[in-house]
Structures are given as C-alpha cells and as structure tokens.
Amino acid sequence: MIQFSRFLPLAVPPRPAPLPAPAGRGPTLQPAPPPQPFGSTSTFDSTPAPASNLHTERLGDGSANCLETAVGLARPGDSIVLMRDASDGVGHALVRRPDGSVVDPNHPTVRYETLGQWQATHPRYSQPVPVPAGKLQQVLSTPPGPQREALIQKLGLSGVADRQVADGERWVSPTGNMNIRSGPGTTYSDVGDLVPSDTLKVIGQNDDASWLNVERQDGSAAWVKASLVADAEAPPPPPPPYESPVPKWVANGTPPPDIEMHVWNALPQESRDQIIQTAREKVVAESWPMPEFDVNGPPPASVDSMVWSHLPPEGKQSLFRQEWQAAVREQTALIFDGVPEGGVVAEHPFLGVDSSLGNGQVGEWLDNALQEGSAAQYINLEKALGPGSLQEHYNLCGPLAVGASLGMSPKEALTLFKDSDGANSASILEGGGTTRGSTLAKVYESLGWTTDYTAGEASIPKPEDMARMLDDGKALIALVNIDTKGADGMLRDFDESTKKVAHWVNVRAVEDNGKGDWTVRVYNPFENREEVYSWDDFEASWEKNGGMAPGANEGDPPVFKFNAGHGLLVATPPPPDAATTP
C-alpha cells in the first residue's frame, strides 16, 4: 500500500566543519580552514555561478540554476517552493505538484510524496514559501530591470523576491587512489583514503581553486587536490523516509477529521465501526484495483464453471466484482486485525479474480497435473509442452513463480523458461532439475528486464524497502523454506519444519496497517495459491533454507545443502517504450 518509490534513506547530517589536524603529527600540520561558500570566491571555470533571486535570475543564461530548472519542470497548477538553507542562507527551489508531491530539480526522476519527506533527507533546508509556477514564469520571462520589479510588486512577490537560491550541484571523483586532507594543502593532516568509485560533492574551494572542499558520503567535509579529481555525475539521492499510506485515524479507529468529536460520540458504535471499516477497505482497494473484466475469461474460484457459462455478461460482471470485493474485505481483515500465526491461504486470491492463478489445481493446472490431488507444481511436462518432454517434474517452483509475476499460465511460463537460456534452461526441464537465481534471471532478461540477485543477512531489505520495490513495478522472487509434509507446502521456519524444502515464491505485496505491523502476500507455486503471512513468519522462512543438491561427483548420491538466507531476485521492467511482450 505504498504509493511512492524509494528505499529507506540514511539520515544526512548537517555539514560539519573540516576535520582538525590530530595532535602529535608534527608542527607543520595546520588547522583546517573554514569551508568557502560555494560560488562566493570561485575562479574555477566549471564552478556553478553565484546564487540568484527573483530580481537577478536570467533564463537561458547557461547556468544550471535550480530556480530556472524548477520553472522548466513545472506544469500548469504546480507551485515553486523556495527553501532557505540554515547553513549559509542560500536556499533551493523545488516543484510541488497539486497532489502535494515534490520534485527536486537536482534529481527530477525522484518523486517525494510530501514536502516533509524531502525535508527529512535535506534537514538544512526550512522555511518553505510556495509561489505559483505561472507567476514565476511571468517574472523570469521579463528581463531584470524596472519592468520586472514592477511585475514582482504587482504579483505580490516582493516578500520572497530576495530569497537566494543556489545553482546546480557539482560532483567529482578521484582519477586514481588518493588521500583526503583536513585542509587545502599537503601540510594538512591525512584524514582518509579515496578510490575512483568514490563520489564527492563540492561545497567550496580555496582562493586559487587548486584545492576543493568536498563533502563525503558520510556527511563529513575534507579537502582534495583539484588536479587529482574529475567531474562526475551526481549519485542517486537518498529516498524519502517511509510514510504509511494509512491515515492515523484509519489505523487507530478514531474519528475522521471531518467529523467533530461530539458528533462522533453521539453515533452508535455500529455506525462508527462501519465508517472505520469502509475507510480501511478504501485504503486496500486503492492498492488492489479491480482488474479489467473479461466476459470470455475463466470464472472466479467461488463460481462453478457450468453456472458461469449460463450467465449473461452483466451477471458475470456482477459476480466478478463481488469476488474482487470479497478479496478486498479479506485482505483488509488480515492487515488491520492481524494474520494468524503460521499464515493463511487466501480464500479470495487477487490473482484468481481474472485467471486460474492462485486457485489451486483447477483448469490448466489440473489438466497438466501428475495426478489429481498432487501438488499443483508437480506437472507432467509432456501434457503441458508436448511429446518428448519429461513426464514428471517436481521442481518447477522457480519458472512458475516468475511466470505468475508476469501473469502467465503454466504453459506460457514453462515455454518462456525453456527458451530463455538455451540449452541450459531446456536441460533443467528435460532433467527435472532445480533452478538457481541466475537461471531465473535469464527469463526476465529475455524480455528486456534488468535483474539483481542478493543473498545473506547483510543484504536483507526491510519491509519498507520491499514494498517500495513493488510499488516501482519490480518483480520479487524470494527463496524461502517451506514444509511439504506438516504444513502442506506453506512457508515455515526452517528449524520447525518437518520436511524442509528450499522453494521460490513470488512476493506480491508487503503492506502495513499504519501502526508498524506488516503483512506479506506471496504467490506459492507449490499449490498454486496466494498466502498471507505476518512479516515475522515470512522472514523466519526466508532466513534459512536448504535442499537436496547433486553430489560432488557424477554418480554420487544427492546431498543436503544449506542456501544463503534471504535470497531475493529483483527484476526491473524496461521502460514502457522498450518493453518486450512475451
């Protein structure tokens, strides 16, 4: 239920003064000088121009001023927010959309849900003043001088016309391995080492521009020799902090802001409960919009196929909507009332609203099954893919989880997998083998997606991170532990499983209830169904898993092997104009 794209940021502390020279390093070490205001004493050609304001800013003057860039990014109805920088008085200009979201001209592809989110990652900036973008466009389209001054006064902008804004940021990287110093010279103390992959923000320079005052990634400041660095692209900005999309009153069940307390208290308890429930279902429905209805598609899981075939189109539409509404109500209860320990099988899978995905051994899943009643992922490939294929395959969780993330039927998913990596993927199907993250990545890459696979405790994302990745349109395939004997293939803590099996699932959603509690909805290919878990139960199954692996030598019996916990394949779709359809 997250409506913005980002990862959790690291707090960015106010810029500290350069590190002083440590004691005992010899009499030639000098104390660090104060940093120079960026642009105030610059003679370095590539240094951005001095700050400007509404009186002095010129459009198209060749500088990368944030005010000019913000005006260029603005659309009808937007406002330009002028911020003040507490450190030096030179502020920054932002674009605020009518919905309250914010765009920073320095990183225009990143969307902040609110101004508060942007400020949380830029704590030096405060005192925002919004100005209609149309008014600023009028002002800056008029050359500086008496005519502009008259327009500033006419538009009521005199109170903000003196606000200074800085030009674009400058970033540099070392051209080789080097050290970094506490001041502008080799007589200052060495305070660290740099490598070419480091990216540093320039915040000032000495009088002859031979040394640059830079800010490191940890927020500390130091100095580097200008001849040993080259201009570099700015690194991705830290994302805004997580803000739950669930309003506090919805999460806590308190009066909505448009109902006064005395009116709320006068309402019957049943009416209050209904207001809260309706609001909660609305929050869930916004994250799970009803799919487009296909009158020729399969019936929902709760509707008999014979009954479905005799219904008129409007009757099918009505049942389709009822199934979706039932799924919304079910998910609302799980999010706000809590998921039972050990997780639950979704009675109304969102996937199954408009397909056979998530509905167990029905339709194509039954037609291609090894036998009725077996696990759904135990498929007779000869039935699914034609003569010459393996008759029994038990290890199809990877291809089916990937296929489900792409909305595919079993046949579509297995065909795509077979063709994705040439002889390697084909041999996995022909030999009944298991799949690695790198093999599954090839499926996405064959469609033009980019992929990244991580494993191990150091790489585990927080629930907020996973929710944001999903909101960005990424597909998440997690390697978890399931119990195929005592829990019917559901996710289980490795140490509590009666039958331990490493298993791929498609993480469909990671959602919070506004009070810090998280639920995880997964598509589990083992029984072709959607399941919902608390974050703790999901993480416990994700933390540790193992399975049978081939012996060291040909002919050796399989051995049990642990996998690195928290395995996660993240697949990012190509831009819409470059997407390849399967």
LOFISE-807824 format. One record per residue (C-alpha): chain; z negated, y, x. Coordinates in pm, 1 decimal. Each point is the difference from the previous one (the first is absolute). Layout:
% LOFISE-807824
 cadena       c3       c2       c1
      A        Z        Y        X
...
% end
This chain:
% LOFISE-807824
 cadena       c3       c2       c1
      A      0.0      0.0      0.0
      A     66.4    232.9    288.6
      A    258.3    264.9    -60.6
      A     51.7    133.4    351.2
      A    122.6   -143.1    328.9
      A   -211.3     -1.3    313.8
      A   -241.6   -188.5    224.2
      A   -361.7     87.1     50.4
      A    -19.6    286.0    247.1
      A   -223.4     52.9    290.7
      A   -205.3    314.1    -37.0
      A    149.2    282.0    203.5
      A   -283.2    200.1    156.7
      A     25.5    371.2     69.3
      A    170.9     65.0    328.1
      A   -265.2     -4.3    274.5
      A      2.8    212.2    310.4
      A    148.0   -160.2    313.7
      A   -234.1   -236.8    177.6
      A   -212.5    165.4    270.8
      A     15.9   -125.6    352.7
      A   -266.7   -264.2     60.1
      A   -273.3     79.1    246.3
      A     17.0   -130.7    353.9
      A    375.8    -10.3     36.6
      A     11.6    260.0    278.3
      A     -0.8    379.2     19.8
      A    374.8     39.1    -59.7
      A    -20.7   -122.8   -360.1
      A     25.7    291.3   -239.0
      A   -133.8     36.4   -353.1
      A    257.3    -39.8   -271.4
      A    140.7    324.9   -135.1
      A      5.1     67.7   -371.1
      A    317.2   -118.2   -174.1
      A    268.6    258.0    -51.2
      A    103.0     70.1   -359.0
      A    329.4   -174.2    -50.1
      A    278.3    255.9     21.3
      A   -225.8    294.9     87.3
      A     83.5     24.7    370.5
      A    295.0   -233.4     21.3
      A    291.7     49.9    231.5
      A    114.0   -363.7    -26.4
      A    342.3     -8.2   -166.4
      A    -62.2   -298.7   -228.2
      A   -336.5    125.8   -121.0
      A     15.2     93.2   -368.4
      A     13.8    367.7    -88.3
      A   -315.3    196.9    -85.9
      A   -152.3    -28.8   -342.9
      A    140.4    208.9   -282.7
      A    -91.3    113.3   -351.1
      A    172.9    125.6   -313.5
      A     58.0    337.4    164.1
      A    172.6   -137.4    311.9
      A    146.5   -343.3    -70.6
      A    380.0    -15.9     23.0
      A    199.1   -282.8   -157.3
      A    257.7   -165.4    223.2
      A   -132.5    150.8    321.9
      A     15.5   -335.5    182.3
      A   -373.2    -67.3      7.3
      A   -164.5   -295.0   -170.5
      A   -251.9    206.1   -191.2
      A   -192.0   -203.3   -256.5
      A     33.8    279.1   -256.3
      A    379.0     -3.5     23.6
      A      6.4   -379.3    -10.0
      A   -234.1     -8.1   -300.0
      A    220.4    242.2   -191.2
      A    299.0   -220.7     77.6
      A   -181.9   -309.9   -127.8
      A   -118.9    165.3   -319.9
      A    153.6    -80.2   -336.6
      A    -17.0    195.2   -326.0
      A   -358.6      3.9   -124.6
      A   -153.4    -62.6    345.7
      A   -245.8    228.0    170.9
      A    -53.3     76.8    366.7
      A   -363.8    -34.6    107.5
      A   -103.8    224.2    287.9
      A   -288.7   -149.0    198.4
      A   -228.0    167.0    251.6
      A    -91.1   -172.2    329.9
      A   -368.6     42.0     82.2
      A     64.4    -52.2    373.1
      A    233.0    292.2     66.2
      A     86.3    167.7   -329.6
      A    362.4   -115.3     15.6
      A     55.0   -209.6   -308.0
      A    257.3   -231.8   -146.4
      A    230.6     -7.0   -303.1
      A     23.8   -299.6   -234.8
      A    208.9    -85.7   -305.8
      A   -187.7    -95.4   -315.7
      A    189.1   -170.5   -281.2
      A    -77.0     59.4   -369.3
      A   -188.9   -332.7    -15.1
      A   -240.1    121.5    270.4
      A    143.3   -210.6    282.4
      A     53.6    164.8    337.1
      A    273.2    -14.6    265.0
      A    -62.0    115.4    356.8
      A    313.1    157.2    157.0
      A    -89.8   -161.9    331.9
      A     23.5   -346.4   -163.6
      A    212.1     45.3   -313.8
      A     36.7   -371.3    -76.5
      A   -375.0    -45.7    -54.0
      A   -139.3     72.9   -345.9
      A   -364.9     93.6    -49.3
      A   -131.5    -50.1   -352.2
      A   -213.2    314.5     11.4
      A    -66.1    296.5    224.7
      A   -345.0   -146.9     60.4
      A    155.3   -309.0    156.4
      A    201.6    212.7    240.1
      A   -306.9    205.0     92.8
      A   -201.6   -315.8     65.3
      A    234.9    -83.3    287.8
      A     33.6    365.1    109.9
      A   -361.9    121.7    -10.9
      A     69.5    321.8    192.2
      A    198.2    143.3   -290.4
      A   -163.0    160.2   -303.1
      A     20.4    294.1   -242.4
      A    322.8   -107.2   -174.1
      A    196.5    265.9   -186.0
      A    288.9   -125.6   -217.7
      A    304.6    221.8    -48.0
      A    292.4    -86.4   -229.1
      A    283.3   -120.3    221.1
      A    247.5    215.2   -192.5
      A   -189.4    315.8     91.1
      A     -5.7    -90.3    369.9
      A    369.9    -75.0     -7.9
      A     62.2    346.0   -140.2
      A   -214.5    163.4    267.4
      A    141.1   -191.0    296.8
      A    356.7     48.2   -120.5
      A    -53.9    373.4     41.5
      A     10.8    123.1    362.6
      A   -331.4    130.0    142.1
      A    -40.4    370.4    -66.5
      A    -74.8    244.0   -281.7
      A    194.7   -197.2   -260.9
      A   -196.0   -319.7     75.2
      A   -330.2    190.4     -1.0
      A     79.9    141.1   -343.6
      A     85.1   -347.1   -126.5
      A   -325.7   -143.9    139.8
      A   -192.9    264.0   -190.4
      A    204.0    -45.6   -318.6
      A    -55.4   -378.0     -0.4
      A   -373.8     36.5     58.2
      A      1.9   -162.5    342.1
      A   -167.9    276.5    198.2
      A   -324.0   -199.1     25.1
      A    166.5   -291.4    180.9
      A    279.8    175.9    186.6
      A   -207.9     26.3    318.7
      A    -76.9   -370.9     19.8
      A    128.3   -135.8    330.1
      A    178.4   -336.6     14.5
      A     88.5   -189.8    315.7
      A    337.7   -132.0    101.6
      A     79.3   -369.3     26.8
      A   -201.1   -234.6    216.5
      A    111.4   -100.2    348.4
      A    -63.7   -346.7    138.4
      A     51.7   -139.0    348.9
      A    -18.7   -336.8    175.9
      A    -45.2    -79.4    370.8
      A    316.4    -90.2    188.1
      A   -204.6   -256.2    195.8
      A   -355.4   -114.4     58.4
      A   -219.4    300.5     77.8
      A   -350.0    136.8    -27.3
      A   -128.5    276.8   -221.9
      A   -231.3    279.7    112.4
      A   -276.5    218.7   -135.2
      A    186.3    318.1     96.5
      A    342.2    135.2    103.3
      A     13.7   -117.0    360.3
      A    -53.4   -289.6    236.1
      A   -337.2    139.9    104.1
      A   -137.5    -73.6   -344.5
      A   -161.0   -335.9    -68.4
      A    200.1   -305.5    -99.9
      A   -106.6    -91.3   -354.6
      A    231.2   -287.8    -82.1
      A    330.0   -179.8     46.1
      A    322.9     22.4   -198.8
      A    300.5   -228.1    -43.6
      A    349.0     86.7   -128.9
      A    -79.1   -133.0   -348.3
      A   -276.3    258.8    -48.1
      A     79.8    293.6   -228.1
      A   -183.2    328.4     46.8
      A    -10.3    311.1   -215.6
      A     47.8    325.7    191.6
      A   -265.6    254.1    -96.6
      A     48.1    254.1    278.3
      A     97.0     61.9    361.0
      A    -95.6    201.4    305.0
      A    157.8    337.4     82.4
      A    300.7   -133.7    192.0
      A     47.3   -300.4   -234.8
      A    -29.1   -244.5    290.6
      A   -288.4   -180.1   -172.6
      A    -27.0    -89.0   -366.8
      A   -321.9    -22.1   -197.3
      A     36.1   -312.5   -214.7
      A   -190.1   -180.8   -270.3
      A    -32.8   -375.2     37.5
      A      4.8   -254.0   -280.5
      A   -379.9    -12.3     -7.0
      A    -11.2    376.0    -62.8
      A   -122.7     98.3    346.6
      A    181.1    266.8    200.8
      A    113.2     -6.3    364.3
      A    278.7    127.7    226.4
      A    322.4   -151.8    135.5
      A    255.2    126.0    251.1
      A    302.7    125.1   -196.7
      A    253.7   -147.3    243.9
      A   -138.4   -350.6    -57.5
      A     50.0     -7.6   -377.7
      A    296.1     19.9   -236.7
      A     28.9    110.5   -361.2
      A    -61.0   -283.0   -247.1
      A     15.2    -62.3   -372.0
      A   -318.2     51.9   -198.0
      A   -183.9   -324.2    -80.4
      A    -44.9    -96.4   -364.2
      A   -277.5    208.8   -153.6
      A   -324.6   -163.1   -100.8
      A     21.4    -93.3   -367.3
      A   -228.0    160.7   -255.0
      A   -328.4   -171.4    -80.7
      A     -6.6   -237.6   -288.9
      A    -76.1    142.3   -342.2
      A    -37.1   -239.2   -289.1
      A    249.2     58.5   -281.3
      A   -277.2    -90.5   -244.2
      A   -169.9    317.7   -129.7
      A   -375.8     -2.0     49.1
      A    -71.6     18.1   -372.2
      A    227.0   -300.4    -58.5
      A   -165.3   -197.9    279.9
      A   -355.3     84.2   -111.8
      A     59.0     -8.2   -375.9
      A   -125.6    355.1    -46.7
      A    136.1    268.6   -235.8
      A    357.4    112.2     65.4
      A     33.9    360.5    117.6
      A    155.7    115.3   -328.3
      A   -292.6   -117.9   -215.9
      A   -323.4    199.8      6.8
      A   -320.4   -193.7     54.4
      A   -149.9     69.6   -341.4
      A    320.0   -122.0   -166.4
      A      5.0   -311.2    220.3
      A   -362.5    -80.4    -80.4
      A     74.7     29.8   -370.8
      A    273.1   -261.6     17.2
      A    -84.1   -361.7    -90.3
      A    -29.6   -227.1    303.6
      A    303.1   -195.3   -118.2
      A    212.0    316.2      5.0
      A   -118.8     92.6    349.3
      A     78.2   -348.0    128.0
      A    347.7     18.0   -151.4
      A     72.4    335.9    166.1
      A   -103.1   -137.0    340.6
      A    191.9   -323.8    -51.1
      A    316.0    184.3   -102.0
      A    -24.1    224.4    305.7
      A    -48.5   -298.3    229.4
      A    296.6   -185.0   -147.7
      A    209.6    312.5     47.6
      A    -90.9      6.8    371.7
      A    101.7   -366.1     38.1
      A    319.2     42.8   -203.8
      A    112.2    282.4    229.6
      A    -17.5   -244.2    292.5
      A    162.6   -284.1   -195.2
      A    277.3    155.9   -211.4
      A    168.3   -232.7   -246.1
      A    317.1   -156.9    146.7
      A    332.1     63.7   -162.7
      A     42.4   -235.7   -291.9
      A    283.1   -253.9     13.6
      A     74.4   -155.1   -336.8
      A    177.9   -289.0    177.3
      A   -283.5    -60.3    245.0
      A   -258.5   -280.5    -13.5
      A   -288.9     19.8   -248.6
      A   -347.7    109.3    111.5
      A   -231.1   -284.2     98.4
      A   -192.9     19.2   -326.9
      A    312.5    -40.7   -218.9
      A    166.1   -335.2    -71.2
      A    364.3     -1.8    107.8
      A    113.9   -139.3   -337.3
      A   -181.0    277.0   -186.4
      A    142.8    255.3    242.9
      A    357.9   -114.8    -54.6
      A    -24.8     59.3   -376.5
      A   -145.9    351.3     20.8
      A    213.1    309.6    -59.7
      A     23.9    247.9    292.1
      A   -264.2    231.4   -149.3
      A   -238.9   -295.4    -36.5
      A     51.7    -97.5    363.4
      A    -57.5    361.4    105.8
      A   -325.7      6.0   -194.4
      A   -128.6   -321.8    157.0
      A    110.5    115.6    342.9
      A   -204.0    319.9    -39.7
      A   -298.3   -195.4   -131.1
      A      5.7   -224.1    308.2
      A      9.8    300.5    230.6
      A   -284.9    169.0   -188.9
      A   -204.0   -320.3     25.1
      A     58.5     -1.6    377.6
      A   -116.9    363.0     19.2
      A   -316.2    -79.3   -195.9
      A    -70.3   -303.5    217.8
      A     45.9    195.4    322.6
      A   -213.0    287.0   -134.0
      A   -288.5   -238.2    -64.6
      A     28.8   -154.6    346.0
      A      8.3    335.7    176.0
      A   -279.5    173.0   -189.6
      A   -221.0   -293.1   -103.1
      A     40.3   -200.7    320.7
      A    178.4   -318.3    105.9
      A   -199.2   -324.0    -35.6
      A   -104.4   -156.2    329.4
      A    278.2   -212.3    143.7
      A    274.1    189.8   -183.3
      A    186.6    -71.3   -321.7
      A    348.6   -105.4   -105.8
      A    173.8    279.8   -187.6
      A     54.6   -105.7   -359.2
      A    263.0    269.1    -43.0
      A    186.5     36.5    332.0
      A    182.7    327.1     46.4
      A    273.3   -193.4    180.8
      A     34.8   -227.6   -298.2
      A     59.2    275.8   -250.8
      A    373.5     -7.6     70.1
      A     57.5   -320.6    199.5
      A   -132.4   -349.4     66.2
      A   -177.9    123.5    313.4
      A   -373.9    -42.6    -29.3
      A     20.8   -234.7   -299.3
      A    -64.7   -332.4    172.3
      A    223.9   -305.1    -25.7
      A    242.4    123.3   -265.2
      A    375.9     55.2    -18.2
      A    167.2    -30.6    339.7
      A   -337.1    -85.9    155.8
      A    -24.2   -308.7   -218.7
      A    368.6    -88.9     31.6
      A    -28.1    -10.9    381.4
      A   -351.0   -147.2     24.2
      A    -71.1   -320.5    187.8
      A   -170.4   -117.9   -317.8
      A   -162.7    156.5   -301.5
      A   -355.0    103.4     80.1
      A     48.5     31.0    377.2
      A    -57.5    332.6    173.8
      A    273.7    244.6    -97.1
      A    102.8     53.5    361.6
      A     64.6   -373.3     48.8
      A    373.5     17.7    -63.0
      A    283.7   -250.0     11.8
      A    250.1    198.9    203.6
      A    283.2   -228.9   -100.0
      A    -52.6    115.5   -358.7
      A    -39.8    364.9    101.1
      A    270.3     32.1    267.4
      A    230.4   -291.9    -61.4
      A     83.3   -338.4    157.1
      A    -79.6    -47.0    366.9
      A   -328.6    192.0    -18.3
      A   -346.1   -142.8     52.1
      A   -135.3   -172.1   -308.4
      A   -362.4     86.7     62.9
      A   -133.3    320.5    156.9
      A   -367.0     98.3    -13.2
      A     -6.4    301.6    232.5
      A    199.6    261.8   -187.8
      A   -275.7    259.7    -47.5
      A    156.8    240.5    252.1
      A    354.3     19.4   -141.8
      A   -131.4      4.4   -357.1
      A   -254.2    276.4     71.0
      A    273.7    210.9    160.2
      A    234.3    -76.9   -287.7
      A   -261.2    103.3   -256.2
      A    -46.4    333.3    175.9
      A    373.4     52.8    -50.8
      A     -5.7   -116.0   -363.8
      A    199.9   -316.8     70.5
      A     11.0   -338.8   -166.5
      A    -78.5   -307.6    216.3
      A    369.3    -79.6     53.8
      A     79.1    359.5    100.6
      A   -299.0     13.6    234.0
      A     72.1   -332.1    170.3
      A    371.0     76.2     37.4
      A    -77.4    336.2    159.1
      A   -253.3   -163.5    233.0
      A    242.5   -273.8    102.1
      A    266.4    253.4     97.0
      A   -231.4    259.0    158.1
      A    -45.7   -146.9    346.5
      A    287.6   -237.3     48.6
      A    -76.3   -347.3    125.9
      A   -370.5     77.9     43.5
      A    -78.4     77.9   -364.7
      A    236.8   -272.1   -123.3
      A   -175.5   -258.2    217.1
      A   -338.1    100.0   -146.4
      A    128.0    -83.9   -346.0
      A    178.1   -316.8    113.6
      A   -305.2   -122.8    189.4
      A   -273.6    103.7   -241.3
      A   -162.3    227.9    257.9
      A   -237.9    292.5    -36.1
      A     92.9    363.4     56.7
      A   -129.0    256.8    246.6
      A    -25.6    373.0    -58.3
      A    295.8     57.3    232.2
      A    213.0   -236.5   -207.6
      A    -88.4    173.2   -325.8
      A     74.1    334.4    161.6
      A    358.9   -113.0     47.8
      A     39.6    -26.9   -377.9
      A    -85.4    366.8    -49.9
      A    198.7    105.9    305.4
      A    309.5   -173.7   -138.7
      A    -22.8    250.8   -286.6
      A    -37.4    299.7    229.1
      A   -379.9     24.7    -21.1
      A   -219.5     67.5    303.1
      A   -301.1   -221.2     64.0
      A   -325.1    -12.7    190.8
      A   -235.5   -296.4     35.1
      A   -359.7     38.8    114.3
      A   -292.3   -239.8     28.3
      A   -353.7      5.8    128.8
      A   -314.7    191.0    -87.8
      A    107.1    313.0    185.5
      A    302.4     45.7   -223.9
      A   -161.5    -52.1   -340.8
      A     80.8    286.0   -235.6
      A   -251.6    132.6   -247.6
      A     67.2    -38.8   -372.1
      A    106.0    365.2    -12.7
      A    259.0    -66.1    270.5
      A    151.5   -294.5   -184.4
      A      9.0    191.1   -327.5
      A    183.7    284.6    169.5
      A    254.7   -233.5    155.2
      A     70.1   -149.0   -340.0
      A     33.2    344.8   -152.1
      A    256.5     78.5    270.9
      A    212.2   -287.9   -129.2
      A    -84.9   -242.0    280.9
      A    -28.4   -374.3    -58.8
      A   -314.1   -172.5    130.7
      A     -7.8   -373.0     79.6
      A   -346.1   -117.5    108.9
      A    -95.3   -325.6    171.9
      A   -316.0   -119.1   -174.7
      A   -202.4   -316.2    -44.3
      A     26.2   -193.3   -325.9
      A   -184.0   -306.8   -124.3
      A    251.5   -249.0   -140.8
      A   -261.4   -258.5    -92.5
      A   -304.1    170.6   -146.5
      A    151.1    325.3   -124.8
      A    348.7    -89.8   -118.7
      A    166.2    200.9    275.0
      A   -199.9    320.3    -50.9
      A   -109.9    217.8    290.8
      A   -328.0   -110.6    155.6
      A   -224.6     74.1    294.1
      A    107.3   -234.6    280.7
      A   -350.8   -132.8     58.6
      A    -49.1    -79.3   -369.8
      A    332.8   -174.6    -62.8
      A     10.4   -370.7    -75.2
      A    366.8    -10.0    105.1
      A     99.8    275.8    242.7
      A    362.9    114.1     -3.3
      A    156.5    307.5    161.0
      A    217.4    157.7   -264.5
      A    227.2    300.9    -59.5
      A    -58.9    222.6   -303.2
      A    162.7    321.5   -115.9
      A   -257.3    277.6    -40.0
      A    107.4    178.4   -318.7
      A   -267.2    267.8    -38.4
      A   -321.0    125.9    156.3
      A   -184.6    220.9   -248.9
      A   -333.3    176.6    -25.6
      A   -217.1     96.4   -297.7
      A   -105.7    344.2    120.8
      A   -340.1   -124.2    114.5
      A     99.2   -173.0    322.9
      A     67.7   -346.6   -142.2
      A    340.6   -153.5     74.1
      A    205.7   -276.6   -158.5
      A    295.7   -181.8    154.6
      A    278.2   -151.2   -210.7
      A    211.8   -259.3    178.7
      A    298.5   -212.3    -89.4
      A    -89.8   -354.7    105.8
      A    306.7   -228.1     30.9
      A   -213.3   -315.0     -0.3
      A    -15.5      0.5   -378.7
      A    246.5    285.7    -60.4
      A   -260.8    233.2   -141.0
      A   -172.1    332.2     45.8
      A   -367.1     -7.0     95.7
      A   -257.0    279.0     26.7
      A   -285.3     12.6    250.9
      A   -269.4    237.8    109.7
      A     73.9    153.0    339.6
      A   -286.0   -201.6    154.1
      A    137.9   -332.2   -126.1
      A    353.5     86.6    108.3
      A   -112.0    113.2    344.9
      A   -209.3   -315.3     48.3
      A    306.3   -218.8    -59.4
      A    210.9    224.5    221.0
      A   -244.7      9.9    289.5
      A     40.4   -359.3    110.9
      A    249.9   -273.4    -75.1
      A    151.1   -305.4    158.8
      A    246.7   -277.6    -59.3
      A    189.8   -290.3    143.5
      A    234.4     77.7    287.2
      A    240.8   -225.6    192.9
      A   -142.0   -190.0    295.6
      A     51.3    121.5    355.3
      A    267.1   -260.6     70.4
      A    269.4   -158.4   -212.9
      A   -146.8   -296.7   -182.3
      A   -359.8    123.2     26.4
      A   -190.8     12.1   -330.8
      A    -54.0    341.9   -160.8
      A   -312.1    186.3    103.4
      A   -223.3    243.8   -186.5
      A     43.3    350.0    136.7
      A   -176.6    326.9    -76.2
      A    210.0    308.0    -69.8
      A   -102.9    348.8    100.2
      A   -166.6    148.4   -305.6
      A    130.3    291.6   -204.6
      A    366.0    -86.8     49.1
      A    206.9    256.7   -187.7
      A    375.9     46.6    -19.4
      A     89.6    354.7   -107.1
      A    360.2     51.4   -109.9
      A    140.2    349.2    -57.0
      A    312.1     38.5   -212.7
      A    297.9    198.1    127.5
      A     75.7    344.2   -142.5
      A    153.0    -24.0   -348.5
      A    347.0     93.8    122.0
      A    -12.6   -274.3    265.0
      A   -160.2   -279.1   -201.0
      A    175.3   -335.4    -11.0
      A    -21.9   -203.1   -318.2
      A    -68.1   -371.4     40.0
% end
